[in-house]
């Protein structure tokens, strides 16, 4: 499988420069003498967000991507393939699209940017 995701029969490949922001969720307790204890919060304690862009693509392709995101409404997850050097080169994760932006570059060319949030579910 190639990086990205599938919309109908279209394999949508991201532009170069995919970025991942990872924030560990940690429970902390601090004591009066400066001593601190920490423990990971939950089983999947790392919150990951991905910044995705599809620049200067044909209008029809961006329309299909935006319609796919509108259908998911930020609620329904979908598979996204990311690079992973520890797992044979790539890994499929579940994500939701919390927000996206469209830039109308010209009559026939649009740019789509989005934030995908990794979710853990069955």
C-alpha positions in Angstrom: 0.0 0.0 0.0 1.2 3.5 -0.7 1.2 6.3 1.7 -2.1 8.2 2.0 -5.6 7.0 1.8 -8.2 5.8 -0.6 -11.3 7.8 -1.7 -13.5 5.5 -3.8 -11.0 4.1 -6.4 -8.6 7.1 -6.1 -5.4 6.5 -4.1 -4.7 9.9 -2.6 -0.9 10.5 -2.0 0.1 13.4 0.2 2.6 16.1 -0.8 6.1 15.7 0.6 6.4 17.3 4.0 3.9 15.2 6.0 4.4 16.2 9.6 3.5 14.4 12.8 3.1 16.1 16.2 3.2 13.6 19.1 2.3 14.6 22.7 2.6 12.0 25.5 -0.3 12.1 28.0 1.3 11.8 31.4 -0.2 11.9 34.9 2.1 13.7 37.3 2.1 14.2 41.0 4.5 16.6 42.7 5.5 16.5 46.4 6.5 19.4 48.6 10.2 18.5 48.6 10.5 18.7 44.8 10.0 14.9 44.3 7.9 14.0 41.3 6.3 10.8 40.1 5.0 10.2 36.5 2.9 7.5 34.8 1.6 7.2 31.3 -2.2 8.0 31.1 -4.0 5.1 29.6 -3.0 2.3 27.2 -2.4 4.5 24.2 -0.8 7.4 25.9 0.6 9.3 22.9 -1.7 11.8 21.1 -0.7 12.1 17.5 -1.7 14.8 15.0 -0.7 14.8 11.3 -0.6 17.9 9.1 -1.4 16.9 5.5 -1.4 18.9 2.3 -2.4 18.3 -1.2 -1.2 21.3 -3.2 -2.2 22.5 -6.7 -4.2 19.4 -7.5 -7.0 19.1 -10.1 -10.3 20.5 -8.9 -12.1 17.1 -9.3 -9.5 15.4 -7.0 -9.8 18.0 -4.3 -13.6 17.9 -4.6 -13.6 14.1 -4.0 -11.3 14.5 -1.0 -13.4 17.3 0.5 -16.6 15.2 -0.1 -15.0 12.2 1.6 -14.1 14.4 4.7 -17.6 15.9 4.7 -19.1 12.4 4.7 -16.9 11.4 7.7 -17.9 14.6 9.6 -14.9 14.3 12.0 -16.6 11.3 13.7 -16.0 8.3 11.5 -12.4 7.1 11.3 -10.6 5.9 8.2 -7.3 4.2 7.4 -4.3 6.3 6.7 -0.9 4.9 5.7 2.2 6.6 7.3 5.9 6.0 6.9 7.3 3.8 9.6 11.0 2.7 9.5 10.4 0.2 12.3 7.6 -1.7 10.6 8.7 -2.5 7.1 8.5 1.0 5.8 4.9 1.9 6.5 2.0 1.4 8.9 -1.7 1.8 8.6 -3.4 3.8 11.4 -6.9 5.0 12.1 -7.5 8.7 11.9 -10.3 11.3 12.0 -10.1 14.7 10.2 -10.9 17.3 12.8 -10.5 20.2 10.3 -9.5 21.0 6.8 -9.0 24.0 4.6 -9.5 24.6 0.8 -7.5 27.1 -1.2 -8.9 28.0 -4.6 -5.7 28.5 -6.5 -7.4 28.8 -9.9 -10.6 27.6 -11.7 -9.1 24.2 -12.2 -6.5 23.8 -9.4 -7.2 23.7 -5.6 -5.1 23.0 -2.5 -6.4 21.0 0.4 -4.7 21.0 3.9 -5.9 19.1 6.9 -5.2 17.9 10.4 -5.7 14.2 11.0 -5.9 13.0 14.6 -4.9 9.4 15.3 -7.6 7.4 17.1 -7.5 4.0 18.8 -10.5 1.8 18.2 -11.4 -1.7 17.3 
